[in-house]
Amino acid sequence: MVKSNSPPDDDGDRDRLNRRRDYLADYQAKRTRDSRNIADGATSDRYRIRNPARRKRCKHDALAFLKSYTPEPFYLPFSDAHKSFIKDAERAAIDGGQVAVAMPRGSGKSVCLARILLWCGLYGHRLFPVIATAKGGHYKSILDSLKTLLRDNEAIRRDFPEVVYPFLEIRGGGSRVAGQHWDGKATNCEWTSELVKFAETPLTRKRGNSGVIIGGGGILGALRGLNYTLTTGEVLRPDLLLFDDVQTRESAESEGQTDKREQSVHDCLAMSGPAKPPAAFMACTVIAPNDLSDRTLSEKNEYWSSHRIKTLERLPDNLDDWENGYRDAWRSELLKEAPEGTARKYYVANREKLDAGAVHFWPELIDPGCESAIESAMRLLLKNR
């Protein structure tokens, strides 16, 4: 056997290894890019709207959307006051303007408002709708609840697949967000603690909700300067502001704090400039005379269209019977001088006389231990007198 005296071809081996490594890297990169291409199956079942009639029916009807897509929180029937409240928010979202509506606490207005925000985004009624809250952290809780609906709500997933599917694909965030594309074109969708941005794809453009941004902030925080810079360099400002009880009890009882919050509302409405003011809807509750809600709802405030919904739209005719007979029975019960349920029995026995003339905005809102919504409201009224 003849041995070769040639030196080993180290350069050749190194070149082969480098080519092999480059090939594997390119192969893996292509596999990664392909796995993040959400256009796969674009014309197949994945993006098919399962119930087009339902989606179409709710496009210009926010109340129908709440009932059809997110009925779980609304275990009591909607009152006429709720329907009016939702219709006012709907008109502001679609037609513009500034509308303020006062409703009692505990009436579900915050839950309604959050879902109206989602409705507005899914249908593309506004490109950059946001919600403003009294405290900075509260809007993040609202945003988290909307993310849960986008991720887990079956009806929304079935009827808005072009919005939901890209988010499901980027769960976990990181490089999956930046790498997601539609046949090579970035979708630019986002899912952060601050906002969600719908994907920009041929389907979302066709269906009218491409690149919608849903965000929010505290009324005294970054909301006043909120903006979003697109990949084109264009800077977007919110085009719909939903104010959700943007005062606290402490601020409502302080003229200085009320002045500050009122100025913040004005700043938010002015941040897009006079040529393109955002639409606005304020859901509020009057806590103290001349608080932020009271000022906004005042007839002297010519910038807001407003109205107030009271717990008792009309008080009972026979207030003396409440002040004396019912209150005495209730006080005896609270002091353990009479058995539990004494006040309720008194009310049942005298209901026709006690209820005469009274009108409650939500007859189904009955507190535990009470027989009717009117009794519940009158207990609160008597307690505060």
DONUKE-14564 format. One record per residue: residue in one letter; x, y, z of N, C-alpha, C, CB in turn. Coordinates in steps of 0.2 Angstrom, whole numbers, plus 5000, padded with zeros to 4 digits. Glycine has a CB too. Example, Ala and Ser with C-alpha at 12.3 -4.5 7.8 and 13.67 -1.06 7.14 Angstrom:
2
A506649725039506249785039506649845039505749785045
S506449895035506849955036506450005039507049975029
This chain:
385
M500449945000500050005000500450065000499550005006
V500350114995500750174995500450224999500850194987
K500750255003500550315007500650375003500850315014
S500150425004500150485001500550535005499450515000
N501050575002501450615006501050685006502150625003
S500450695003500150755002499850785009499550754997
P499950845011499650875017498950865017499950945018
P498650865023497850865023497550925020497650855031
D496950915017496650975014496251015019496250955008
D496551045024496151075030495651135027496651105035
D495951175022495451225019494851195016495851265014
G494951145012494351105009493851085014494551055005
D494151055019493651025025493251085028494050985030
R493651145029493351195032492851225028493851255034
D492951235021492451265017491851215016492751265010
R491951155017491351105016490951115023491551035016
L491251125028490951135035490551195035491351135041
N490851255032490551315032489951315027491051365029
R489951285021489451275017488851235020489651245010
R489051185024488551145027488151185032488851085030
R488551225036488251265042487851315039488851295046
D488051355033487651405030486951375027488051435024
Y487051315024486451285021485951265027486651215018
L486151235032485751225038485451285041486051185043
A485851345041485551405044485051435039486151455045
D485151435033484651455028484051415028484951455021
Y484151345029483551305029483151315035483751225029
Q483451325041483051335047482751405047483551335053
A483051455044482751525043482151515039483251575040
K482251485033481651475029481051435032481851435023
R481251385036480651355040480351395045480951295044
T480751445048480451485053480051535050481051525057
R480251565044479851615040479251585038480251645034
D479251525035478651495033478151475039478851425030
S478451465045477951445050477651515053478351415056
R477951565051477651635053477251665048478151675056
N477151635042476751655037476051645038476951635030
I475651685040474951675042474451675036474651725047
A474751685030474351685024474151615022474751715018
D474551565025474451495023473651475025474851445027
G473351455020472651435021472151505021472551405027
A472351555018471951615018471351605015472351675015
T471251565010470651555006470351495009470751554999
S470551465014470251405016469851415022470851355018
D469751365026469251365032469451415037469051305034
R470151425038470351465044470051535044471151465043
Y470051565039469751635039469051645037470251675035
R468751585037468051595035467551625041467751525032
I467151665039466751695044466151645045466451765042
R466151615051465651565052464951585052465851525059
N464751645055464051665055464051745053463851665063
P464051745046464051815043463451855044464151805035
A462951825045462251855047462351895054461651815046
R462651855058462651885065463151945065462951835070
R463751935062464251985061463952045058464851965057
K463552045052463252095049462752135053462952075042
R462352095057461852115061462052165066461452065064
C462652155069462952185075463352245073463252145079
K463452255066463952305064463752375066464052305056
H463152395066462952465068462452455073462552495062
D462552405077462052395083462452365089461452345081
A462752415093463152395099462752355104463452455102
L462152365105461752325110461752255107461052355111
A461652245101461552175098462252145099461352175090
F462752175098463452145099463552125106464052205097
L463352165111463452145118463052085119463152205122
K462452075116461952025118462251955114461252035116
S462451965108462651915104463351885105462651935097
Y463851925107464551905108464751905115464951955104
T464551945119464751945126464151945131465252005127
P463751905131463151905135463251885142462651855132
E463851855144463951825151463851875156464651795151
P464151945156464051985162463352015163464552045161
F462952005157462352045158461751995159462152075151
Y461751975166461351925168460651945170461551885174
L460552015170459952045171459752085164459952105176
P459052085163458852115156459152195156458152115156
F459252215150459452285149458852325150459752295142
S458952385154458352425155458352475149458452465162
D457852515149457752565144458352615144457052605144
A458552635151459152675152459752645149459152685159
H459852585150460452555147460452555139460552475149
K459852545137459852545129459952615127459152525127
S459752665130459852735128460652755129459452785133
F460952725135461652735136462052705130461852705143
I461952645129462252615123462252645117462052535123
K461552665115461452695109461852765108460652715108
D461852805114462252865114463052855112462152905121
A463252795116463952785114464152755107464252725119
E463652725105463652695098463652755093463052655096
R463252805094463252865090463852905090462652905092
A464152915096464752945096465352915092464952955104
A465352845093465852805089465752815082465752735091
I465152805079465052805072465052875069464452765071
D464652925073464452985070464953045072463753005071
G465253035078465653085081465253125086465953125076
G465553185088465253225093465553205100464553215093
Q465253245105465453235112464853225116465853295115
V464753165119464153145123464353125130463753095119
A463953145135464053125142463453105145464353185146
V463453045148462853015151463052995159462552955147
A462653015163462752995170462252945172462553055175
M462552885175462152835177462352815184462252775172
P461952785188462152765195462652715195461552735199
R463052715200463552665201463252595202464052685208
G463652545200463352475200462852465194462952465207
S462752505189462352495184462652455178462052565182
G463252445179463652405173463852445168463152355171
K463952515169464152555163464852545161464052625165
S465352525166466052515164466052445160466452505170
V465652395162465752335158465452345151465252275161
C464952385150464652405143465152445139463952445144
L465452485143465952535139466552495136466152595144
A466752445140467352405138467152365132467652365144
R466652345132466452295126466252345120465852255128
I465952405121465852445116466552465112465452515118
L467052475116467752485114467952435109468252495120
L467852365111468052315107467552305101467952245111
W466952325101466452325096466752375090465752335098
C466952435093467152485089467752465085467252545093
G468252425088468852405085468752355080469352385090
L468352305082468252245077467852265071467752195081
Y467452315071467152335065467452395061466352355066
G468052415064468352465061468052535061468552445054
H467552545066467252615066467652665067466652605071
R468252655071468752695073469452665072468652735080
L469952705070470552675069470952665076470952715064
F470852715080471252715087470752735093471852765086
P470352695094469852705100470252685107469252665100
V470152725112470452715118469952735124471152765119
I470152705130469752715136470152745141469452645138
A469852795144470152835149469852825156470152915148
T470252805161470052795168470352835173470252715169
A470052835179470252875184470952865186469752865190
K471152805186471852785188472152745183471852745195
G472852755182473252735177473152655176473952755178
G473152615182473152545181472552515179473352515188
H471952555180471352525179471252505171470752575181
Y471452555167471352535160471752475158471552595156
K472252455161472652395159472152335161473252395163
S471852335166471352285168470852275163471052295175
I470552335160470052335155470352305149469852405154
L470952325147471352295141471452225142471952335140
D471652195148471652125149471052085148471952115156
S470452115150469852085149469652075142469252125153
L469852135138469752125130470152075127469852195127
K470752075130471252015127470951945128471952025130
T470651945134470351875136469851855131470151875143
L469451915129468851895124469151885117468451965124
L469651915115469951905109470251835109470551955107
R470551815114470851745114470451685115471451745120
D469851695120469451645122468751645120469551635129
N468551695118467751705116467651665109467551775116
E467251615109467151575103466851605098466851505105
A466251645100465851685095466351735091465251715098
I466751775095467151825092467651785087467551865097
R467951735090468451695086468151665079468751635090
R467551645080467251615074467051675069466651575076
D466851735071466551785066467151835064465951815069
F467651835068468151885067468851855066468151945072
P468951795062469551755062470151795060469451695058
E470051845055470551885053470951935058470351935047
V470551945063470851985069471151935074470252025072
V470751885076470951835081471551795080470351795083
Y471551765074472051715072472751745072471951685065
P472951805070473651825070473851835078473651895067
F473351855082473551855089473651785092472951885093
L473351735090473451675093474151645091472851625090
E474351665085474951645082475551675086475051655075
I475451735089476051765092476051765100476051845090
R475651715102475551705109476251695112475051645111
G476451725117477151725120477551775118477451655118
G477351815112477651875110478351865107477751925116
G478851905109479551895107479651905100479851835110
S480051865097480251865090479651845085480851815088
R479151805088478551785084478151845082478151735088
V478151905086477851965084478151995078477752005090
A478852005079479152045074479251995067479852055076
G479251935068479351895062478651875058479651825064
Q478051885061477451865058477351905051476851875063
H477151875046477051905040476551875036477751905036
W476351905031475851875026476151875019475151925026
D476351815017476751815011477351865010476251815005
G477651865016478251915016478151985018478551915009
K477552005019477452075021477252065028476852105017
A477652105033477452105040476752125041477952155043
T476452095046475752105048475752165053475452045052
N476252175057476352235061475852235067476252295057
C475652175069475152165074475552175081474752105074
E475152195086475552205093475052175098475752275094
W475352155103474952125109475352135115474752045108
T475252195118475752215124475252235130476152275122
S475552255135475252275141474852345140475652275147
E475152385135474852445134474352455129475452495132
L474352405124473852415118473852345114474052465114
V473352345110473352285105473252325098472752235106
K473552295093473552325087473352265082474152355084
F472852275078472652215074473152215068471952235071
A473152155065473552145059473352185053473652065058
E473952195049473852225043473852175037474252295042
T473352155035473352095030472852115024473252025033
P472852075019472352085014471652075016472552045008
L471652025021470952015023470652065028470951945027
T471152095033470852145037470752205033471352155043
R471152225028470952275024470252275020471552295019
K470152215018469552195015468952205019469552125011
R469052175026468452175030468452235035468552115035
G468852285034468852355037469052365044468152365037
N469552315046469852325053470552315053469552275058
S470852335047471652335047471952385051471852335040
G472452355055472852405059472552445065473152455055
V471952425067471552455072471952445079470852425073
I472052505082472452505088471952515094472952565088
I471952475099471452485105471952495111471052425106
G471852555114472352565120471952605125472952605118
G472352645129472052685135472552715139471552645139
G472252745145472752775150472352805155473152815146
G472752825161472452865166472352935164472852855172
I471752965166471653035164472153085166470953055167
L472553065171473053115173473753095171473053125181
G473753035167474453005165474553025157474452935166
A474852975154475152975148474552985142475552915146
L473952975144473452975139473453045135472752965143
R473553095139473553165136474053175130473653215141
G474553135130475053135124475053075120475753155127
L474553035121474552965118474552975110473952925120
N475052935107475052935100475452865098475452995097
Y475352845091475652785089475952805082475152735088
T476652785081476952795075476952735070477652815076
L476652745064476652685060477352675056476052705054
T477352625053477952605050478152655044477952535047
T477552685042477652745036477952805039476952755033
G477952815046478152875049477552915051478552915044
E476952905049476352945051476252935058475752915046
V476052985061475952985069475152985070476253045072
L474852935073474152935074474052955081473852855073
R473452985082473153005088472552975089473153085089
P472252965095471652935096471052965093471452925104
D470652935090470052965086469452955090470052935079
L469452915095468852905100469052895107468452845097
L468752935111468952935118468352915122469253005121
L468352865126467852835130468052845137467752765129
F467752895141467952915148467552875152467852995149
D467852835156467452785161467552805168467752715160
D467052845171467152865178467852895180466952815183
V468052955176468752975177468853015183468853015171
Q468353015188468553045195468452995200468053105196
T468753005206468752965212468353005217469452955215
R468152975222467753015228468153065230467552965233
E468853055231469253105234469353165229469953075235
S469453155223469453215218468853245217469753185211
A468253215218467653245217467453295223467053185217
E467753285228467653325234468153375235467553285241
S468553385230469153435230469053475224469853405230
E468953545225468953585219469553585215468753655221
G470153585218470753585215470853525211471353595220
Q470753465213470853405210470353405204470753345214
T469753425205469253425200469453475194468553455202
D469753535196469953575191470553545186470253645194
K470953505190471553475186471253415182471953435191
R470753375184470453325179470053355174470053275184
E469753415175469353445170469853465164468953505172
Q470453495166470953515162471153465158471453555165
S471253405161471553345157471053325152471653285163
V470453325154469953305149469953355143469153305152
H470053415144470053465138470753455134470153535141
D471253435138471853425134471853365130472453415139
C471453305132471353245128470953265122471053195132
L470453305123470053325117470453365112469453355119
A470953395114471253445110471953415107471453505114
M472153355109472753335107472853315099472953265111
S472253305096472353295089472253365085471753255086
G472153415088472153485085471453505083472553485078
P471253565082470653585081470353565074470553665081
A470753545069470553525063470253455063471053525058
K470453415068470253345068470153315075470753295065
P469653345079469553325086469253255086469053375089
P469453215091469153155092468453155094469653115097
A468053095093467453085096467553065103467053035092
A467053085107467053065114466453045117467353135118
F466453005122465852985126466052975133465552915123
M465753005137465953005145465352965148466053075147
A465552915152465052885156465252905163465152805156
C464852935167465052965174464452955179465153035173
T464652975185464152975191464353035195464252905195
V463853075196463953135200464053105208463353185200
I464553125210464753115217464653165222465453085218
A464753225220464753285224464553345220465353305228
P464153395222464053455218464653485215463653505223
N464553505209465153545205465753495204465353605209
D465653435205466253385203466353385196466153315206
L466753345193466853345186466253315182467453295185
S465953265185465353245181464753295181465053185185
D464653335187464153385187464353445182464153415194
R464953465182465153515177465053495170465953535178
T465253435168465153405161464453405159465453345161
L464053385164463253375163462853445163463053325168
S463253495166462853555167462553585160463353605170
E462053615161461653645155462153705152460953675156
K462553735156462953785154463553765150463253825161
N463753695150464253675147464053655139464553605150
E464253705135463953695128464353655124464053765125
Y464953615126465353575122465053505123466053585125
W464653485127464453415128463653415127464653385135
S463453365124462753345124462653295129462553315117
S462253305134462253265140461553255143462653295145
H461453205147460853195151461053145157460253165147
R460553145162460653115168460153055169460653155174
I460352995171459952945172459952935180460152875168
K459452945183459352935190459152865192458952995193
T459352845198459152785201458352785201459452765208
L458052835204457352835204457152895200457052845212
E456952885194456752935190456152975193456552905183
R455752945197455252985201455252955208454552985197
L455252995213455152975220454452955221455353035225
P454352915226453752895228453252955231453752835234
D452652945230452153005232452153005239451452995229
N452152945243452052945250452752935254451552885252
L453152995254453752985257453752985264454153045255
D453153005267453053005275453052935277452453045277
D452752885273452652815275453352785275452152785270
W453752805270454452785270454852805276454752795263
E454752875277455152905282455052875289455052985282
N454352865290454152835297454052765297453552875299
G453552735294453352665295453952625293452752655291
Y454152625287454652585284455352595288454752595277
R455552655289456152665292456152645299456352745292
D455652645303455552625309455652545310454952645313
A455352515305455352445304456052415303454852415299
W456452455298457052435296457552455302457252475290
R457452505305457952525311457852475317457752595314
S457252445318457152395323457552335321456452385324
E457452315315457852255312458552265313457652245305
L458852315311459552325311459852325319459752395308
L459452355323459652355330459452285334459252415334
K459252235330459052175333458452175338459652145337
E458052225337457452235341456852195338457352305343
A456952185332456452145328456852095324456052195324
P456452045322456751985318456952005311456351925318
E457451975308457651985302457051985297458251945300
G457052025292456552025287455852065289456251955286
T455952105295455352145297455252195292455552175304
A455752235290455652285285455352265279456252325284
R455552205276455352175270454552155271455752115268
K454452135277453752115278453252175278453652075284
Y453552225281453152295281453052315274453552345285
Y453552315270453552335263453052295259454252335260
V453052225260452552185256451852205258452752115257
A451752215264451052225267450852295264451052225274
N451252345263451052405261451352425254451252455266
R451452385250451852395244451452445239451952335240
E450852435238450452475234450552545236449752455233
K450452565242450452635245451152655244450252635252
L451652615246452352635246452652655239452852585250
D452452605234452752615228452352665223452652545224
A451852695226451452735222451852795219450852765226
G451852805213452152865210452952855208452152925214
A453252805211453952795210454052755204454252745216
V454652775201454852745194455652735195454752795188
H455852665195456552645195456852635188456652585199
F457452665187457752655180457852585178458352695180
W457852535183458052465182457652425186458852455182
P457052405185456652365189456952305192455952355186
E457352275188457652205190458252215195457852175183
L458452275196459052275201458752275208459352345199
I458752215211458452205217459052185222457852155217
D459152215227459652195232459452135236459852255237
P459952095239459752045243459352065249460352005245
G458852035251458452055257457952105255458952085262
C457852125249457352175247456852135242457652235243
E456252165242455752135237455752165230455052145241
S455952225230455952265223456552315223455252295223
A456652335216457152385215456952455219457152395208
I456352465219456152525223456352525230455352545222
E456152465233456352455240457152465241456152395243
S457552435237458252435237458452515236458552395231
A458152545232458352615231458152665237458052645225
M457652645240457352685245457752675252456652675247
R458052615252458452595258459052635257458652525258
L459352645251459952685251459852755252460252675243
L459252785250459052855251458952865258458452865247
L458652825262458552835269459152825273458052775271
K459652785271460252775274460652835274460652715271
N460652875268461052935267460752995269461152935260
R460152995272459753055275459953065282459053045274
